[in-house]
Each structure stands twice: as structure tokens, then as C-alpha cells.
Amino acid sequence: MRSSPVTREILSHRLTAVVEEMAETIRRTSFSVFVKQTADFGTCLVTAEGEVFAAPRAISGNLMIGIPARTAIESLGPYHPGDVGISNDPDATGGLVTHLPDIWLWAPLYAGGRIIAFAFSFVHSSDIGGDVPGSISWAHTDRCQEGLLIPPAKLREAGRTNEALLRTILSNTRVPEQNRGDIEAQLTGLATAQRRIDEIVTGYGAAAVGDAIEDLLDEAAERAARLVDGLRDGRYRFVDYVEGLEEDGATTVPPTRLSLELTVSGGSTHLSFAGTSPQVAEAINLPTGGEPGHYMLVFALVNYFCSLDPGIPYNSGLVRGITAELPPGSIVNPGPGATCGVRAAVFFRIMDCVLGCLAQAAPESALATSSGAVAIATVAHADPVTGRRHVSVGQPLTGGSGGRPARDGLNGTSFTGGWLRNVPNELLERDAPVLVEEYRYRPDSGGAGRRPGGAGIVLRLRALADGVTLAVRGMERLLFQPWGVNGGRPGAPGRAVLNPGRSGERELGRVNVVTLAAGDVLLIETAGGGGLGDPADRAPDEVAVDAARGLIGPEQALRAYGVVLRDGAVDAAATERDRASLPERAALFDLGAARRAYDERWPQPVQEQLVAAVERLPRARRAGVYRAAYLAAQARAGAGPVTAELIRDVIEEQG
């Protein structure tokens, strides 16, 4: 190490304070609800070579570790004091941007007349143009539908704002005032970074700060490698699916396959996405620029490292030891121009695949999967006075997290989207002509287990005027339930219903875009997390507490746990009798053993031929095969997760 432990620790906290203050500045001075309330924004400090060396832990989206910043930095050189870059272009930034609503700004930070680092930030714009309010639709098949594209450009040069560029950006959005306010908040955050870096360099010297930055990156890499050493060396595979689309009872888009093989060896990890579906026409492609440590590929591993070692430096050193195979033209490394508005659906499913692999590499610390989605509801309506279209964020609807080795799953907060905050109902009702009739945890949605999965969320909205448009992105796990582990049961799938219990009731599936008339009701129920461990091992008193909290009803207590509740109290004698008559406990589902047995039965070349044959089928036929195989494999797996091996096994049996 180049610096002393004391200096390194002090500067680690000072640098973290810088990015936390940048984030707090954005939160307090931004204009849009999505930034101010939901906290869908981020800040970080980056070396001149493009590695994140400081990122927030306590505020804003904590998705900054592993951002590929080098391409964006190099696109605008040479730099001068007061320069600020801007872009929302996934291709031109090498995967820094992953969908168009994320507006990224960056600025060089100077010490002694030379660039010592860069400050980066993004905000998720409530609207960046395009053909739907909020700019995001799963059904987009052309990037031009997704809104205004901003190639890397200097928003400020030597401190002077490029007003023509700013006017162009604001003129192509439905919410120009909000976007201007959010961009100004970002600029203020970047200025904060330069001011605080000046103070730190004045106190410690540029050389000492530079040494500490390199040391912190090295320390994170070394400690992450030691954590990987704690995993069993080997190759672990897991496959999951982004659900397709059904319209009028017919499958129009087949499920999209995410295949991951995690290789653990010598303190390093390799992620192979060979066998993952090619990029698709729909807007779920994830632009990574082929970067192996991309922040939307490694987030679950970063969380794993920080969970086991909470004091580990939070920087991109954590992902230095990660390599990846990202097939060009696949959904995880699409070609230029791929639609990407709902890329989070793939990002979340990758996290689930990583959890599936880690459950094999470290069974003792296995987690059941969470709800696997965040459904963002954007509400648009015409202002009755001005006639202008108004866009606001309805609610980021996540679900329950999976059961954990020592704790139950979290209710209404998933591992995959837990950094997003909810929007107070009062703000939504102030900004849009809607009434929030119901917003609560969803009973009986968490998967049963010794550690049950967390409950999903219920949101019921009533339109108070005609022409209220809701664009809902990210609805997932409507068919493929969040899986449990070690005998835990899967979480309940999500659903969306228009006018429930009334004439004209209609299941909306993933919703996408729906326009409501006055009095129409939209009901959304998100998925619960999977359970961990055999439900019969949960103490009856704990089941009674779950019932008292409204998480399960008496019927679920009896059916899933064999616990008889009378007036909220456990009937011990009846419970003992009913638990004795529960179905025989499911054997612990060993993912590794299942994979090895399958490999012995069907060698890898045969598996690859099988997958290739299915992928060549017409879209509707391919969707039908995957759906039938998934459901059949789910029944066969019982309480365990549905693995790729089981699905392929069923496909083979079906000919």
C-alpha cells in the first residue's frame, strides 16, 4: 500500500462524504418527483482511467459500482476547468447509459492544474420524449420511439452553458421545467464535488489523495478475492426467463432466455452468458458495451461482497476480478440502436440467475429469490386549465424479497429494486386526477418457508377524470414465480386487473400502456418473494404473528404451515394433529446435484443442440414450448427452483 492505514481510512470517509453530499444536493434541489421522492439518481467519483473510487451507500441509486466511464470521458477530451459533459446515448457511451431517460453528466476535477478525477451523476428523467408519456414502453421496437437521443456533448465549456443544446433537450420533452430543474441540480452536485476535492487536496496534498484512491481500489479488489476464495471452486449454471407477451389469448412474444454459467476459480469469477437469447425487437435489451464488470451484470455479486464484509471499500475494485463472456448481438450485449427502455427486466433477471449460481457455490448462505421486478407506473393527463400534458411518477412497485438464512424476507422491498423509495400517496393525488384507494402489503403472497418470502404490494388506483394514461413498465413474474430454496415455496405471481369485480373486468398482464376513463380502477398486485427452508420448521407462534400482521390468512396458515388459528391464537392440539398429516416434506433441492445428474443424462453438446432447435422454432411455437416446459418442470421440482436442466428435460421428453 502506498498510504498509511490511518490516512487511507480517513480519506475513504472523506471521499464517501463527497459523493453523499453530491447526492443530497441533487435530492434537495431537484424538481421531479421521480428524483426527489423515488431517488432514482446516482453520483460517484471516477479515476481519470474510468474506475469508480467512491459511491454513496446511504442515498440515491447504489448502482454505480462498475459503470464503464472511460468511453464517455474519452469522447469529449481535451477538458478544461468548468467543462461538463452530457449524454443519454447507450452506444456512444459504451454502455454507461443503459436507457434514454437516464441523463448522465460528468465533469473533470482539478488539483494543482491537472485532472485528478471525474465526477459523474445521472438522473432518471420523468420524460425524454418519444411516443408514450414517460418515454418507456416494453412494446417499442425502434429506438426513435424511445425519445430524444443526446450523443456525448459539452453542456458547459469553461463554465459557459451551451444554451442551444439545453433548449433542444428541453423542447423534446413533455416536462421541460422538471428536466431543467433536475439538470441544474446535477450541475450543482458536480460543483460541490470540485469544492470538496479542493478542500481535501489542500489538507492532504494531491499525491497523498491519489495514492489513497489507488490503495482503496486495490484493497477492495483483494478483499473481494478473499470472499470469492470462500466459495467452492467450480462451474455453476442457472437459467431464468423474462416473460413474453400474450394478447387476446395468443402468444405474440416468446419468453427471453437468460443463461448464466458462473465459474469460480482462484479468487476470481467468470460470468458466461453463452446460450442467452439473441437481442430482441422489444425494448428489453441491456446495452453493456461488452464490459465484463458492467454495473448491471455484477450488482448481485457486489451485494454479496458487501453483505459478507460490510466494511469493504465500496468502489469498482470489487469487480476487477470479474471476467465475462457476453456474446455480441445477444440481449446482454446488443448491437447499435437496440431498443432498451425496459432493460431493467433483464438486469433483475440476471440478479436472480446470480443468486441461483451462488446457491450452488455456497448453499449455507443461499437466498431465495425476490419478486424480480420493479413496476414503475407513470401517470399522464391533460391539465384542465392549460391543456398541456402533465407526466408524473405514480409509484415504483417492487415486491417482496426472498427468505434469508437468518431472517425472513423483507415485505414490499426486494433485493433487486430496494434502493427506490415509494412516492407518498398524497403527492400522487396532488399531481394527477387519481384516488389511491388501496396501498398495502399483499396477504398470502410471500412463499412459505422456515424463513418466508416477503409480501408483495397491492396498489388500487381510481381515475377521477377521462383520459388518464398509465404507462407501466417492468411488470414481471406474472407466470414464472419467484423460486424458493431448500424446501421453501415459491412466491405468488403478480397480476394487473382493470375494473376488478365489475362488468368489463379485464386481466392486463404486464399492462404496458392503458388509458382510463373517469371511474375506472386499476389494480396491481406485485409478486412475493420465495421462501427458504421447509414451512413445517416454522414455529407456530411465528405463523400466528404473521397472521396478526396481515401477511397471511388463517387458510394459508393451515394449508402451508399446518397451523390452526382460532381468534388469532394457535390451537396447539389441532396444530399438532394437522402438522402430522401434512404431505411428506420435500427433499432439499440441491441445485448442484440436479445439474450434475442432468449433465450425466444429457451431455452438454446435446443440451446445446436442444436449445438451438427450440430457438429455431416459430415465435408462437417456441413460446408455447417454453411455457409448457416451465409449468411442467415447476410441478416436478416441487418446492425447489425451476432450473434450466429441468426445463430442457421436459422439452426433450415432449419431443
Salt bridges, closest charged atoms under 4 A:
GLU9 OE2 - HIS13 NE2 3.07
GLU21 OE1 - ARG196 NE 2.73
GLU24 OE2 - ARG27 NH2 2.57
GLU24 OE2 - ARG28 NE 2.66
ASP40 OD2 - HIS124 ND1 3.71
GLU51 OE1 - ARG320 NH2 2.91
GLU74 OE2 - ARG70 NH1 3.53
ASP83 OD2 - HIS80 ND1 3.79
ASP83 OD2 - LYS154 NZ 2.91
ASP91 OD2 - ARG143 NH1 2.80
ASP102 OD1 - HIS99 NE2 3.42
ASP102 OD1 - HIS124 ND1 3.30
ASP102 OD2 - ARG343 NH2 3.23
ASP127 OD2 - ARG174 NH1 2.75
ASP131 OD1 - HIS140 NE2 2.41
GLU177 OE2 - ARG388 NH1 3.31
GLU199 OE2 - ARG196 NH1 2.91
ASP215 OD1 - ARG2 NH1 2.74
ASP218 OD2 - ARG2 NH1 3.17
ASP218 OD1 - ARG320 NH1 2.63
GLU219 OE1 - ARG8 NE 3.32
GLU219 OE2 - ARG223 NH1 2.67
ASP240 OD2 - ARG477 NH2 2.88
GLU246 OE2 - ARG627 NH2 3.13
GLU261 OE1 - ARG235 NH2 2.89
GLU261 OE2 - ARG237 NH1 3.62
GLU282 OE2 - ARG619 NH2 3.39
ASP309 OD1 - ARG223 NH2 2.90
ASP352 OD2 - ARG349 NH1 2.73
ASP352 OD2 - ARG477 NH2 2.82
ASP408 OD1 - ARG451 NH1 3.39
ASP408 OD2 - ARG538 NH2 2.91
ASP431 OD1 - ARG430 NE 3.03
GLU437 OE2 - ARG462 NE 2.32
GLU438 OE2 - ARG440 NE 2.37
GLU438 OE1 - ARG460 NE 3.10
GLU476 OE1 - ARG349 NH2 3.48
GLU476 OE2 - ARG510 NH2 3.04
GLU507 OE2 - ARG495 NH2 3.22
GLU525 OE1 - ARG442 NH2 3.61
GLU525 OE1 - ARG495 NH1 3.26
ASP534 OD2 - ARG585 NE 3.67
ASP537 OD1 - ARG585 NH1 3.06
GLU542 OE1 - ARG450 NH1 3.17
ASP546 OD2 - ARG538 NE 3.13
ASP571 OD2 - ARG566 NE 2.60
ASP578 OD1 - ARG577 NE 3.64
ASP599 OD1 - ARG237 NH2 2.98
ASP599 OD2 - ARG595 NH1 2.86
GLU615 OE1 - ARG622 NE 3.66
GLU645 OE2 - ARG237 NH2 3.47
GLU645 OE2 - ARG648 NH2 3.44
ASP649 OD2 - ARG601 NH1 3.04
ASP649 OD2 - ARG636 NH1 3.16
GLU653 OE1 - ARG636 NH2 3.01
